[in-house]
Amino acid sequence: MKSAEAQRRINKLRKLINDYRYQYHVLDESIMSEAAADSLKHELTQLETEYPELITPDSPTQRVAGVALSKFEPIEHSQPMLSLNDVFDRTELEAWIARIKKLLPPEYSPEYFIDIKMDGFAAALVYEDGVLVRAITRGDGRTGEDITANVRTLESVPLLLRTDLKDPTHQKFLKGKTEIRGEIVMYKKDFERLNTVRAKAGLPLFANPRNTAAGTIRQLDPSLVAGRPLRFRAYDLLRDDTKEVPTNQFAYQVLNDLGLIVNTQSTLVSSVDEIVRFADIWEEKRNNLPFNTDGLVVKINDREVFKRLGVVGKAPRGAAAYKYAAEQATTKVKDIFISIGRTGSATPVAVLEPVVVAGSTVQMATLHNESEVMRKDIRIGDTIIVHKAGDIIPEVVEALVKLRDGSEKPFVMPKECPECETKLVKLKAEDAVWRCSNDQCPSRVQKRIQHYASKGALDIEGLGEKNVVALLDSGLIKDTPDIYEIKKEDLLGLDRFAEISAAKLVNAIQSKKTPPLARFIYGLGIRHIGTQTAVDLANHFRRLDTLGNAKLAELREVEGVGDVVAESIVVWFEEEESQSQLAKFRRLGVWPQDVKTVGGALSGKKFVVTGSLETMGREEAAEKIRSRGGTFQSSVGKDTNYLVVAANVGASKLAKAAKLGITQIDEAQFMKLVS
Ligand code: IVH
């Protein structure tokens, strides 16, 4: 090949590889498989090896990690990288807005550009004529460190800004110096994966995605960085001539056009109500975001006004971080006890000095299992960090070892069940969980009854933990079937009940004597049977007796039932205890309805619901789908038939669904299908 010909081919390859990167990382779409893109990169590398004079620093081959540095060079920022003042609630938000309005003409009503605040590591990227020349950490805001070699390994950072822009007026950003600021984050799923790999290799685990991102980017050896999944998400665009970027909203449009990832959730609003609504929505849905967040960033949209408002200390007046209630706090471990679950699992639970986390008081936190306690070395008397997100069970993150005074007591896993003194066992040697194997263990019985009465199972109103404990303590019941023998007069003898409440509970129980088969199967509390498996089993076997007599091979024919689940079902039905329970149910006239018409209208159809529906919660939607024979899936897959799209749904999810050719329906259309 002649040099000129090679140059043409190289240019074409670079363009296509860059397009692939942009489509994949920025638009969440894919124009070809990863293998095909790798193959193109391979060809480009070969050509560049043959014609080394044609290599340029912006070539996609130049992402490969360079040599390790001995230290990072300090670099002064062109403009300070500021931090933000925090506001924690509506009142503080209003106070901030009132303060800035005082500094602005009375007739001016500001617009706010709001975005999710990402929990990562800030960095500035400097482009000269569209080519990445430098990446700098925030440092102290004035001077950062040169992390160019590391940042070059991030696929989400364009080495060359996109040249075929959607809006030709953006071309000016490809000339001279353009600085792009943003957050380097590690996605939650990548973090989990990384830790799983480390656990398998016997390496110490990382604490959280943010520290891992920060620690990684500060490694002197770029090859280490290249092996860790970091992403850059942009939030700011700087030019020497500030008029070129009149608003923050415009900055995001340009950033996206230049080939950077920006948060699609960001939006322009003009009132406190809208800011608070956005905050509430994303506080609730933050688990759906790929990265961690601790609030939102609110900025005056007009950058001229923003600039005029000035800076106090290190924070601009024209922007604020609206923070969610902290999800972590520190407190002391008063004790560690063992909680025995429905299936006998013995879980160490820390009793804490009460502390407010994410808006509610936490007094207990799970320690998961013995090896977790040992790994984290949590002792009675330790000061610990406790984490709670939304309605997730609080967790002990770590012990603050430096605060120990020697009086702390290490935890010793008991050999026997604290409730019934049965020896604790492991079902398999490699299991992390110890179990109480006594089916009649008081704790197991209590939780079994609670499970039977729970929302997803028989849904018996009024039969929650407190009442179940009271009924067991009084000796009125000994196991689940006994609840059907309770009479109003029996309850009146207990402190907790009066005429009306007693009648209500008895009615609630009696109204659930012929439940749908799926609910009953789930309610039996057989290990590994969740709500969806219960539905699949009910639809397949139609009668409880048929399910009870099914052989392993027949069970495995059911979709979603593998060896473990099949075996668990067979074992359950073989146990004498289960048989006597079923006999008692039957004697009392309690028996699930046979499934007559399998499926119904939505038979075989698979649904994903994205966003929050206005007329019902997710569980209710799932129930409606299942009761009509459909399947409720938690994420979009190749086999998904319908994507139900609620309000406030991100564009990337929709684009993915559109690409997979999934039919999208709105809430009204969904309601028609399930009515
Ligand atoms: S805009 C004047 N937008 O939050 C600073 N910052 O306390 C304007 N951050 O260190 C920053 N997500 O790195 C902005 N969507 C977002 C952000 C964001 C995270 C970080 C930023 C900075 C800190 C501000």
Residues whose N, C-alpha, C, O or C-beta is under 5 A from the ligand:
A	BS01	IVH	L82 S83 L84 D115 I116 K117 M118 A122 G182 E183 Y235 V297
